[in-house]
Amino acid sequence: MNILRRPGLLIAVIGTFVIGFLIPAWFKPGPAPPLRIGKDTTHVTSPLLEDGSIDFAGALDRQLSIEVRPQDNAAVLLDQAFGPSSIDRKLRQKYLQAIGVEALPEQGDYVRFRAGLFKQRFEGVEDPDAAIEAWIAQSNQAGRQPWNAESNPAAEEWLQANVKPLELIEQASKRHQYYVPKVEFFQDTTSYNLKPAAELLVARAMRRLGHGDTAGAWDDLRAGHRLASLASHNCLTTIPFNLAISADSLIRTGDVALIETGLSADQARNCIADIDQLPGFVSIADLIDQGERYHMLFTIMSAMEEKSTLDVNVMLKQANQTLDALIEALKSSDWETQKQALFQVIDQVEDRITQLKKSTVSPMSQILMTRHTASLIAADTLLTNGLTLVNLQQVILTHLRGQVHRDLVRLGFALAAHRADHLAYPKSLDELVPAYLPAIPLDRFTGKPLVYVPGDNGFQIYSVGVNQQDDRGVMSGPADDVLFEVPAARETP
């Protein structure tokens, strides 16, 4: 559980820590000093709330919304496709005003989700739950292989119910900005629309492929990849970022199916060119520098709203300095450098806590403990146990895997082009240079060549993943390879 997403719980944890361990009953240093706004403490100096503290959600929103116009914003069309149900009713008016939408009626031609759609379809039949489950399972196949109305009537019904909102989703992918207002730190539920949007796009792509429309199928797949990339730049917090990467991963199943059914060399080259034009994912340094930093500072300030004798300025400064060092190291694209930087910062923080606690182990030292020392211990404990550092490794891995998958998809289309030209896959990836790619990307986890296993009618390409061991493409359990696999080519239905 990420305690950062549960501010009430976080405050309780800090309160227990402070009362039980840091501030013995005989330690009464007087009222805490007031918040000092500055680059070293609050990182940003505006906007201010009524109590004089920083509005961190407003500061983040201000940065994300620079020069964003509603007519350029992909999120506006997504909101119009999904309707107001994903926006907190209490925040809806403020949200719509910020995004530049006059109103979203409660009822409209919005995305129909399969559970509700099929529930209505099977209303009154014997054992409706089993019937609904069967149709959902059938429709799930729509994103994995080519199909048509006869082979997958459940998916056909689902797409027919979403014709108009799917058009809006496609139009959204063609815009060059993506901005979701941060009207409140812990309310970003519209990002959950990215996954169903991707599911609809890849399902329609597979239906088009089932009818022999290769170009139309790629249009939908490209739209899904582009939408995920755009969305990642507006997230700047871990949950919506993970949702953007997850949406992109759904599209890859369609990429595999497209290559399976066979592409001409020109078609495959066009796919590579389109991938090269996609906006990259937000950098991991930017993801942490703004969103996660602001979440951390906001949480510290919220905790200090409770009556406390700690110095919030010391805590904020300590947290900022720790993240500054980490963010600088994370600017490297090399996983080993990033991993070592993260572990080094964690070790440094834990060492500081150990040393500070050693200096206050005796009753007398506890009596003499300064407010400054108590505040440093509280800040470091938050960093390691309650906030950023404990979750950052997984975020870094998610980001890296997303980049690796993009590398593999690009390589997959290059292999498809080679097969179209030579009627076989190459024996080595090096054969793709320079006719299909200017260079072969290295494994981002090791800096060494990616593993390539060619077959008569298919192939595997994969990264060895974080454990840096060749698990033969296995991605479950302790094996953590990052795989892109195209089985033997098959005919469309």
VEXRO-128188 format. One record per residue (C-alpha): residue number from 1; residue in three letters; x negated, y negated, z. Coordinates in steps of 0.5 Angstrom, whole numbers. Each point is the difference from the previous one (the first is absolute). Layout:
! residues N
seq:type:east:north:up
NUM:ALA:X:Y:Z;
...
***
This chain:
! residues 493
seq:type:east:north:up
1:MET:0:0:0;
2:ASN:-3:-7:-2;
3:ILE:1:-4:6;
4:LEU:-1:-6:-4;
5:ARG:7:1:-3;
6:ARG:3:0:7;
7:PRO:-1:-7:3;
8:GLY:4:2:6;
9:LEU:-4:6:2;
10:LEU:-6:-3:-2;
11:ILE:1:-6:6;
12:ALA:2:6:5;
13:VAL:-6:3:-2;
14:ILE:-4:-6:1;
15:GLY:3:-2:6;
16:THR:-1:7:4;
17:PHE:-7:0:-2;
18:VAL:-1:-7:3;
19:ILE:4:1:6;
20:GLY:-3:7:1;
21:PHE:-7:-1:-1;
22:LEU:-3:-7:-2;
23:ILE:4:-4:5;
24:PRO:0:3:7;
25:ALA:4:-3:5;
26:TRP:-5:-4:4;
27:PHE:-2:-3:-7;
28:LYS:3:-7:-1;
29:PRO:-3:-4:-5;
30:GLY:5:-5:-1;
31:PRO:5:-2:-6;
32:ALA:-3:2:-6;
33:PRO:-3:-5:-5;
34:PRO:5:-3:-5;
35:LEU:-1:3:-8;
36:ARG:-6:-4:-3;
37:ILE:2:0:-8;
38:GLY:-6:0:-4;
39:LYS:-4:4:-6;
40:ASP:-3:4:6;
41:THR:6:2:3;
42:THR:6:0:-4;
43:HIS:-3:0:-6;
44:VAL:5:-4:-3;
45:THR:2:-7:2;
46:SER:7:-1:-2;
47:PRO:6:1:-1;
48:LEU:2:-1:8;
49:LEU:6:3:3;
50:GLU:4:-4:5;
51:ASP:-4:2:6;
52:GLY:-7:-2:-3;
53:SER:-2:7:-2;
54:ILE:-2:2:-7;
55:ASP:6:3:-5;
56:PHE:-4:5:-3;
57:ALA:5:3:-4;
58:GLY:1:-7:-3;
59:ALA:-8:-1:-1;
60:LEU:0:7:-4;
61:ASP:6:-2:-4;
62:ARG:-3:-6:-2;
63:GLN:-6:3:-3;
64:LEU:4:5:-3;
65:SER:5:-5:-3;
66:ILE:-5:-5:-3;
67:GLU:3:-2:-7;
68:VAL:5:6:-1;
69:ARG:6:-2:-4;
70:PRO:6:5:1;
71:GLN:0:1:-8;
72:ASP:-7:3:1;
73:ASN:2:4:6;
74:ALA:1:7:-1;
75:ALA:3:1:7;
76:VAL:6:-4:-2;
77:LEU:2:5:-5;
78:LEU:-1:5:4;
79:ASP:4:-3:5;
80:GLN:5:-1:-5;
81:ALA:0:7:-2;
82:PHE:0:3:7;
83:GLY:5:-5:3;
84:PRO:0:-3:7;
85:SER:1:7:4;
86:SER:-8:0:1;
87:ILE:0:-7:3;
88:ASP:1:-1:7;
89:ARG:7:-3:1;
90:LYS:-3:-5:5;
91:LEU:-5:-2:-4;
92:ARG:3:0:-7;
93:GLN:2:-7:-1;
94:LYS:-7:-2:2;
95:TYR:-3:5:-4;
96:LEU:4:-2:-7;
97:GLN:-2:-7:1;
98:ALA:-7:1:1;
99:ILE:0:5:-7;
100:GLY:4:-5:-4;
101:VAL:7:4:0;
102:GLU:6:-3:1;
103:ALA:4:6:2;
104:LEU:1:7:-1;
105:PRO:7:3:1;
106:GLU:1:6:5;
107:GLN:3:4:-6;
108:GLY:-3:0:-7;
109:ASP:-3:4:-5;
110:TYR:-6:2:4;
111:VAL:-5:6:0;
112:ARG:4:6:2;
113:PHE:-3:5:4;
114:ARG:0:8:-1;
115:ALA:3:2:7;
116:GLY:6:-5:0;
117:LEU:1:1:-8;
118:PHE:1:7:1;
119:LYS:3:0:6;
120:GLN:6:-4:-4;
121:ARG:0:5:-5;
122:PHE:1:6:4;
123:GLU:5:-2:5;
124:GLY:5:5:1;
125:VAL:-4:6:-2;
126:GLU:-1:6:4;
127:ASP:-7:-1:3;
128:PRO:-2:-7:-2;
129:ASP:-6:0:3;
130:ALA:-3:6:-3;
131:ALA:2:-3:-7;
132:ILE:-3:-7:2;
133:GLU:-6:3:2;
134:ALA:0:5:-7;
135:TRP:1:-7:-4;
136:ILE:-5:-4:3;
137:ALA:-5:6:0;
138:GLN:1:0:-8;
139:SER:-1:-7:-1;
140:ASN:-6:0:4;
141:GLN:-3:4:-6;
142:ALA:1:-6:-4;
143:GLY:-6:-3:1;
144:ARG:-5:6:-1;
145:GLN:2:2:-7;
146:PRO:4:-2:-6;
147:TRP:7:1:0;
148:ASN:7:-1:-3;
149:ALA:7:-1:2;
150:GLU:1:8:-1;
151:SER:-6:2:3;
152:ASN:1:-5:6;
153:PRO:7:-2:1;
154:ALA:-1:-3:7;
155:ALA:-6:-4:-2;
156:GLU:5:-3:-6;
157:GLU:5:-2:5;
158:TRP:-5:-3:4;
159:LEU:-3:-4:-6;
160:GLN:7:-2:-3;
161:ALA:2:-3:7;
162:ASN:-6:-4:0;
163:VAL:0:-3:-7;
164:LYS:0:-7:2;
165:PRO:-4:-1:6;
166:LEU:-5:5:-4;
167:GLU:-1:-6:-5;
168:LEU:-1:-5:5;
169:ILE:-6:4:3;
170:GLU:-3:1:-7;
171:GLN:1:-8:0;
172:ALA:-4:-1:6;
173:SER:-6:4:-2;
174:LYS:-1:-5:-5;
175:ARG:-1:-6:4;
176:HIS:-7:-2:3;
177:GLN:2:-1:7;
178:TYR:3:3:6;
179:TYR:2:-3:6;
180:VAL:4:2:6;
181:PRO:2:-5:5;
182:LYS:-3:1:7;
183:VAL:6:-3:4;
184:GLU:-2:5:6;
185:PHE:-6:4:1;
186:PHE:3:6:1;
187:GLN:5:0:-5;
188:ASP:-2:2:-7;
189:THR:5:5:-2;
190:THR:1:-2:-7;
191:SER:-7:4:-1;
192:TYR:3:6:1;
193:ASN:4:-1:-7;
194:LEU:-7:1:-4;
195:LYS:1:8:1;
196:PRO:7:1:-3;
197:ALA:-2:-5:-5;
198:ALA:-6:4:-2;
199:GLU:5:6:0;
200:LEU:5:-3:-5;
201:LEU:-6:-2:-4;
202:VAL:-3:7:-1;
203:ALA:6:3:0;
204:ARG:2:-4:-6;
205:ALA:-7:1:-3;
206:MET:1:8:0;
207:ARG:7:-1:-3;
208:ARG:-3:-4:-6;
209:LEU:-6:5:0;
210:GLY:5:6:-1;
211:HIS:3:-4:-6;
212:GLY:-6:-1:-3;
213:ASP:-1:-7:1;
214:THR:-7:0:3;
215:ALA:-1:-8:-1;
216:GLY:6:-1:4;
217:ALA:-2:5:6;
218:TRP:-7:-4:0;
219:ASP:4:-6:1;
220:ASP:3:2:6;
221:LEU:-6:3:3;
222:ARG:-4:-6:-1;
223:ALA:5:-4:3;
224:GLY:0:4:6;
225:HIS:-7:-1:1;
226:ARG:0:-7:-2;
227:LEU:5:-1:6;
228:ALA:-4:4:5;
229:SER:-6:-5:-2;
230:LEU:4:-6:1;
231:ALA:3:2:6;
232:SER:-6:2:4;
233:HIS:-3:-8:-1;
234:ASN:6:-2:4;
235:CYS:0:5:6;
236:LEU:-6:-2:4;
237:THR:2:5:5;
238:THR:-1:7:0;
239:ILE:8:3:0;
240:PRO:2:-4:-6;
241:PHE:-7:1:-3;
242:ASN:1:8:1;
243:LEU:6:0:-3;
244:ALA:-3:-4:-7;
245:ILE:-5:6:0;
246:SER:5:5:1;
247:ALA:5:-3:-6;
248:ASP:-6:0:-4;
249:SER:-2:8:1;
250:LEU:7:2:-2;
251:ILE:-1:-3:-7;
252:ARG:-6:4:0;
253:THR:4:7:-1;
254:GLY:3:-4:-6;
255:ASP:-7:-1:-3;
256:VAL:-2:7:1;
257:ALA:7:2:-4;
258:LEU:-2:-5:-5;
259:ILE:-7:3:-2;
260:GLU:3:7:1;
261:THR:5:-1:-6;
262:GLY:-5:-2:-4;
263:LEU:-3:-7:-3;
264:SER:-3:-3:-6;
265:ALA:-7:-3:1;
266:ASP:3:-7:-2;
267:GLN:6:1:6;
268:ALA:-5:3:5;
269:ARG:-5:-6:-2;
270:ASN:6:-5:1;
271:CYS:1:3:7;
272:ILE:-7:-1:2;
273:ALA:0:-8:-3;
274:ASP:7:-1:4;
275:ILE:-3:3:7;
276:ASP:-6:-4:-1;
277:GLN:5:-6:0;
278:LEU:3:1:6;
279:PRO:-1:-4:6;
280:GLY:-4:4:5;
281:PHE:2:1:7;
282:VAL:-1:-5:5;
283:SER:-7:1:3;
284:ILE:-1:3:7;
285:ALA:-4:-6:3;
286:ASP:6:-5:-2;
287:LEU:5:5:3;
288:ILE:-3:0:7;
289:ASP:-2:-7:-1;
290:GLN:7:-3:0;
291:GLY:5:4:2;
292:GLU:-3:5:5;
293:ARG:-4:-6:3;
294:TYR:6:-4:1;
295:HIS:4:6:3;
296:MET:-5:1:5;
297:LEU:-1:-8:2;
298:PHE:8:0:0;
299:THR:0:6:5;
300:ILE:-5:-3:4;
301:MET:4:-6:1;
302:SER:7:3:1;
303:ALA:-3:4:5;
304:MET:-3:-6:4;
305:GLU:7:-3:0;
306:GLU:1:5:6;
307:LYS:-3:-3:6;
308:SER:-7:2:0;
309:THR:-7:-3:3;
310:LEU:-4:2:-6;
311:ASP:-3:-5:-5;
312:VAL:4:1:-7;
313:ASN:-6:-5:-3;
314:VAL:-5:5:2;
315:MET:4:6:-2;
316:LEU:2:-3:-7;
317:LYS:-8:-2:-1;
318:GLN:-2:7:1;
319:ALA:5:3:-4;
320:ASN:-2:-5:-6;
321:GLN:-7:1:1;
322:THR:1:8:0;
323:LEU:4:-1:-7;
324:ASP:-5:-5:-3;
325:ALA:-6:5:0;
326:LEU:5:6:-2;
327:ILE:3:-4:-6;
328:GLU:-7:-2:-2;
329:ALA:-2:7:-1;
330:LEU:6:3:-3;
331:LYS:-1:-5:-6;
332:SER:-4:6:-3;
333:SER:3:5:-4;
334:ASP:-4:6:2;
335:TRP:4:4:5;
336:GLU:-7:2:4;
337:THR:-1:-7:1;
338:GLN:7:-1:2;
339:LYS:0:6:5;
340:GLN:-6:-2:3;
341:ALA:2:-7:1;
342:LEU:6:2:3;
343:PHE:-3:5:5;
344:GLN:-5:-5:2;
345:VAL:5:-5:2;
346:ILE:4:5:4;
347:ASP:-6:2:3;
348:GLN:-2:-7:2;
349:VAL:6:-1:3;
350:GLU:1:6:4;
351:ASP:-7:-2:3;
352:ARG:2:-6:2;
353:ILE:6:2:4;
354:THR:-5:5:3;
355:GLN:-5:-5:2;
356:LEU:5:-5:2;
357:LYS:4:6:5;
358:LYS:-7:2:3;
359:SER:-1:-7:2;
360:THR:6:0:4;
361:VAL:0:7:3;
362:SER:-1:-2:7;
363:PRO:6:-3:4;
364:MET:-4:-6:1;
365:SER:-2:-1:-7;
366:GLN:8:1:-1;
367:ILE:1:-6:4;
368:LEU:-5:-4:-3;
369:MET:2:2:-7;
370:THR:1:-7:-4;
371:ARG:6:-1:-5;
372:HIS:-5:0:-6;
373:THR:-2:7:2;
374:ALA:7:2:1;
375:SER:2:-3:-7;
376:LEU:-6:3:-4;
377:ILE:2:7:3;
378:ALA:8:-1:-2;
379:ALA:-2:-2:-7;
380:ASP:-5:6:-1;
381:THR:5:5:2;
382:LEU:5:-3:-4;
383:LEU:-4:0:-6;
384:THR:-2:8:1;
385:ASN:6:2:3;
386:GLY:6:-4:-2;
387:LEU:-1:-3:-6;
388:THR:-4:-1:-7;
389:LEU:-6:5:1;
390:VAL:3:6:2;
391:ASN:4:0:-7;
392:LEU:-5:-3:-4;
393:GLN:-3:6:-2;
394:GLN:6:3:-3;
395:VAL:2:-7:-4;
396:ILE:-7:0:-3;
397:LEU:1:7:-2;
398:THR:7:-1:-3;
399:HIS:-3:-6:-4;
400:LEU:-6:4:-2;
401:ARG:4:6:-3;
402:GLY:5:-5:-4;
403:GLN:-6:-2:-3;
404:VAL:-3:7:-2;
405:HIS:7:2:-2;
406:ARG:0:-6:-5;
407:ASP:-7:2:-2;
408:LEU:2:7:-1;
409:VAL:7:-2:-4;
410:ARG:-5:-4:-5;
411:LEU:-5:6:-1;
412:GLY:6:5:-1;
413:PHE:3:-5:-6;
414:ALA:-7:0:-3;
415:LEU:-1:8:0;
416:ALA:7:0:-3;
417:ALA:-3:-5:-6;
418:HIS:-6:5:0;
419:ARG:5:6:-1;
420:ALA:4:-3:-5;
421:ASP:-6:-2:-4;
422:HIS:-4:7:1;
423:LEU:6:5:1;
424:ALA:-4:1:7;
425:TYR:-2:-3:6;
426:PRO:-7:-2:1;
427:LYS:-5:5:4;
428:SER:-2:-6:4;
429:LEU:2:-7:1;
430:ASP:-6:-3:-3;
431:GLU:3:2:-6;
432:LEU:5:-6:1;
433:VAL:-5:-5:-1;
434:PRO:0:-5:-4;
435:ALA:6:2:-4;
436:TYR:5:0:5;
437:LEU:-3:-3:6;
438:PRO:-6:-5:1;
439:ALA:-2:4:6;
440:ILE:2:6:5;
441:PRO:2:-3:6;
442:LEU:-3:4:6;
443:ASP:3:3:6;
444:ARG:2:-6:5;
445:PHE:-1:4:6;
446:THR:-7:3:-2;
447:GLY:-3:-5:-5;
448:LYS:-1:7:-4;
449:PRO:3:3:-6;
450:LEU:8:2:0;
451:VAL:1:7:0;
452:TYR:3:2:-7;
453:VAL:2:7:-2;
454:PRO:3:1:-7;
455:GLY:4:5:-2;
456:ASP:3:3:-7;
457:ASN:6:-5:0;
458:GLY:-1:-4:7;
459:PHE:-5:-2:5;
460:GLN:-1:-2:7;
461:ILE:-4:-7:2;
462:TYR:-1:-1:7;
463:SER:-3:-4:6;
464:VAL:-3:4:5;
465:GLY:3:-5:5;
466:VAL:-2:-2:7;
467:ASN:-3:6:2;
468:GLN:-4:0:-6;
469:GLN:0:7:-1;
470:ASP:3:4:-6;
471:ASP:6:3:2;
472:ARG:2:2:-7;
473:GLY:5:-5:-1;
474:VAL:4:2:6;
475:MET:3:-6:4;
476:SER:3:3:6;
477:GLY:-2:2:7;
478:PRO:-7:-2:1;
479:ALA:-1:0:-8;
480:ASP:0:-7:-2;
481:ASP:-1:0:-7;
482:VAL:3:-5:-5;
483:LEU:3:4:-6;
484:PHE:2:-2:-6;
485:GLU:2:6:-4;
486:VAL:3:1:-7;
487:PRO:3:8:-1;
488:ALA:0:3:-7;
489:ALA:4:-5:-5;
490:ARG:8:2:0;
491:GLU:5:-2:-5;
492:THR:6:-5:1;
493:PRO:7:3:2;
***
